[in-house]
């Protein structure tokens, strides 16, 4: 028996897939409401000041290298705390949403993208297990009230090579005694020293031109090298010689007269860069308190020749100063010719800096 043909009686809008009108009917109410809101001109007119602030924040981070240093060291000051500029984004976003300003929300895309481009790579853990050698560095602090305890903590760190900065004549003997059992080889040059489980050779001070203070007082050339704050030595590893530099660059200060004063640090950085550039060993490690971050233009001569272990193999920003609430990483481990495997910050000691360590491999 022949069956009569039956027509499709499904009405448009009653769930027929692909039929006109179904997108609007099935679209979630929240999305429809958001589209209606942003399609109106009013949200784009609201919050012009917020939008301008968001764009200014993005441009400030994007063009930080263009900020002049001749005006109170403003460029270096900005670069020292550059990661923290991202904290301005959440309150700006909250205010933009409260004001229902579509223009401000859109403008915030600029600082978010710039910040992620600059620092997004530091958010993940890039460290790996293993490594041929563990190195560590610590500004032990001239005002450290417990050098013996600091020495015990550092001896227990597991580092094969340990650099110390800001050694005072009064505390030097305490560190030498506390580290002697773990590290049979060591050298102290002025206020910096290196302790090693492996033999050292070709040790010498490095002239970083420590001859002026924040107010321009100049010391006689004859005493310049006695106030030594950098050294170079060769560590004999089973993989071959490793050139190791230890440095403590000049302090930075904020004064009413000079603003963010970095003259001593900048001069030291240039001298250190020359020494590293002249280094003939292909494998180099620089340990020390550089009183500057990797974003600071003053260290470009050094950072252009050496890689930061924290950037390459660390977990997070690795801030080291001040120890009670770290806001900047000014204690660095930089390498050339070896591969960083891991980088981490050690627990606090009696110093106002946190120690840093890294595993490196050939």
FENJOTA-V164896 format. One record per residue. N is the residue number from 1. PHI is phi in whole degrees, 0 to 359 (* if undefined). Layout:
# FENJOTA-V164896
n=N phi=PHI
n=N phi=PHI
This chain:
# FENJOTA-V164896
n=1 phi=*
n=2 phi=282
n=3 phi=273
n=4 phi=291
n=5 phi=296
n=6 phi=245
n=7 phi=278
n=8 phi=289
n=9 phi=260
n=10 phi=294
n=11 phi=277
n=12 phi=299
n=13 phi=92
n=14 phi=257
n=15 phi=105
n=16 phi=293
n=17 phi=292
n=18 phi=82
n=19 phi=275
n=20 phi=302
n=21 phi=94
n=22 phi=285
n=23 phi=300
n=24 phi=293
n=25 phi=289
n=26 phi=264
n=27 phi=294
n=28 phi=305
n=29 phi=299
n=30 phi=298
n=31 phi=292
n=32 phi=299
n=33 phi=293
n=34 phi=295
n=35 phi=297
n=36 phi=296
n=37 phi=293
n=38 phi=284
n=39 phi=278
n=40 phi=275
n=41 phi=286
n=42 phi=300
n=43 phi=300
n=44 phi=281
n=45 phi=269
n=46 phi=282
n=47 phi=63
n=48 phi=296
n=49 phi=291
n=50 phi=299
n=51 phi=297
n=52 phi=295
n=53 phi=296
n=54 phi=296
n=55 phi=295
n=56 phi=297
n=57 phi=298
n=58 phi=296
n=59 phi=292
n=60 phi=298
n=61 phi=286
n=62 phi=292
n=63 phi=249
n=64 phi=301
n=65 phi=292
n=66 phi=271
n=67 phi=290
n=68 phi=291
n=69 phi=269
n=70 phi=290
n=71 phi=262
n=72 phi=61
n=73 phi=63
n=74 phi=297
n=75 phi=296
n=76 phi=295
n=77 phi=297
n=78 phi=298
n=79 phi=290
n=80 phi=296
n=81 phi=248
n=82 phi=304
n=83 phi=301
n=84 phi=286
n=85 phi=295
n=86 phi=295
n=87 phi=291
n=88 phi=283
n=89 phi=293
n=90 phi=303
n=91 phi=294
n=92 phi=295
n=93 phi=294
n=94 phi=298
n=95 phi=293
n=96 phi=296
n=97 phi=291
n=98 phi=295
n=99 phi=279
n=100 phi=54
n=101 phi=259
n=102 phi=294
n=103 phi=295
n=104 phi=291
n=105 phi=299
n=106 phi=295
n=107 phi=295
n=108 phi=291
n=109 phi=298
n=110 phi=296
n=111 phi=297
n=112 phi=296
n=113 phi=293
n=114 phi=294
n=115 phi=298
n=116 phi=296
n=117 phi=293
n=118 phi=282
n=119 phi=232
n=120 phi=301
n=121 phi=293
n=122 phi=271
n=123 phi=284
n=124 phi=265
n=125 phi=267
n=126 phi=255
n=127 phi=280
n=128 phi=226
n=129 phi=283
n=130 phi=96
n=131 phi=121
n=132 phi=276
n=133 phi=208
n=134 phi=251
n=135 phi=241
n=136 phi=215
n=137 phi=214
n=138 phi=207
n=139 phi=279
n=140 phi=284
n=141 phi=83
n=142 phi=293
n=143 phi=262
n=144 phi=298
n=145 phi=273
n=146 phi=224
n=147 phi=297
n=148 phi=295
n=149 phi=293
n=150 phi=297
n=151 phi=298
n=152 phi=297
n=153 phi=297
n=154 phi=289
n=155 phi=296
n=156 phi=272
n=157 phi=287
n=158 phi=87
n=159 phi=289
n=160 phi=277
n=161 phi=230
n=162 phi=231
n=163 phi=254
n=164 phi=236
n=165 phi=237
n=166 phi=64
n=167 phi=282
n=168 phi=260
n=169 phi=303
n=170 phi=290
n=171 phi=264
n=172 phi=304
n=173 phi=298
n=174 phi=296
n=175 phi=292
n=176 phi=297
n=177 phi=291
n=178 phi=288
n=179 phi=255
n=180 phi=299
n=181 phi=293
n=182 phi=277
n=183 phi=237
n=184 phi=287
n=185 phi=240
n=186 phi=202
n=187 phi=215
n=188 phi=234
n=189 phi=235
n=190 phi=69
n=191 phi=257
n=192 phi=236
n=193 phi=211
n=194 phi=225
n=195 phi=246
n=196 phi=215
n=197 phi=279
n=198 phi=248
n=199 phi=299
n=200 phi=244
n=201 phi=206
n=202 phi=52
n=203 phi=271
n=204 phi=202
n=205 phi=287
n=206 phi=246
n=207 phi=282
n=208 phi=254
n=209 phi=60
n=210 phi=278
n=211 phi=228
n=212 phi=215
n=213 phi=256
n=214 phi=295
n=215 phi=254
n=216 phi=87
n=217 phi=290
n=218 phi=250
n=219 phi=269
n=220 phi=301
n=221 phi=300
n=222 phi=295
n=223 phi=255
n=224 phi=300
n=225 phi=281
n=226 phi=288
n=227 phi=264
n=228 phi=280
n=229 phi=227
n=230 phi=203
n=231 phi=216
n=232 phi=225
n=233 phi=213
n=234 phi=245
n=235 phi=262
n=236 phi=273
n=237 phi=257
n=238 phi=286
n=239 phi=260
n=240 phi=122
n=241 phi=290
n=242 phi=235
n=243 phi=280
n=244 phi=238
n=245 phi=250
n=246 phi=237
n=247 phi=217
n=248 phi=230
n=249 phi=285
n=250 phi=301
n=251 phi=288
n=252 phi=251
n=253 phi=220
n=254 phi=249
n=255 phi=231
n=256 phi=300
n=257 phi=281
n=258 phi=251
n=259 phi=75
n=260 phi=276
n=261 phi=275
n=262 phi=228
n=263 phi=303
n=264 phi=297
n=265 phi=301
n=266 phi=295
n=267 phi=294
n=268 phi=298
n=269 phi=296
n=270 phi=294
n=271 phi=293
n=272 phi=295
n=273 phi=299
n=274 phi=296
n=275 phi=295
n=276 phi=293
n=277 phi=297
n=278 phi=274
n=279 phi=294
n=280 phi=271
n=281 phi=288
n=282 phi=289
n=283 phi=254
n=284 phi=225
n=285 phi=231
n=286 phi=247
n=287 phi=240
n=288 phi=158
n=289 phi=268
n=290 phi=266
n=291 phi=50
n=292 phi=192
n=293 phi=268
n=294 phi=291
n=295 phi=273
n=296 phi=287
n=297 phi=300
n=298 phi=295
n=299 phi=262
n=300 phi=301
n=301 phi=297
n=302 phi=272
n=303 phi=290
n=304 phi=284
n=305 phi=252
n=306 phi=228
n=307 phi=256
n=308 phi=281
n=309 phi=293
n=310 phi=291
n=311 phi=294
n=312 phi=273
n=313 phi=220
n=314 phi=259
n=315 phi=233
n=316 phi=85
n=317 phi=280
n=318 phi=66
n=319 phi=299
n=320 phi=233
n=321 phi=217
n=322 phi=286
n=323 phi=300
n=324 phi=289
n=325 phi=206
n=326 phi=296
n=327 phi=236
n=328 phi=208
n=329 phi=259
n=330 phi=249
n=331 phi=259
n=332 phi=238
n=333 phi=231
n=334 phi=239
n=335 phi=222
n=336 phi=212
n=337 phi=81
n=338 phi=231
n=339 phi=253
n=340 phi=293
n=341 phi=256
n=342 phi=205
n=343 phi=209
n=344 phi=207
n=345 phi=255
n=346 phi=276
n=347 phi=299
n=348 phi=294
n=349 phi=242
n=350 phi=278
n=351 phi=269
n=352 phi=271
n=353 phi=245
n=354 phi=265
n=355 phi=287
n=356 phi=234
n=357 phi=216
n=358 phi=204
n=359 phi=257
n=360 phi=236
n=361 phi=223
n=362 phi=270
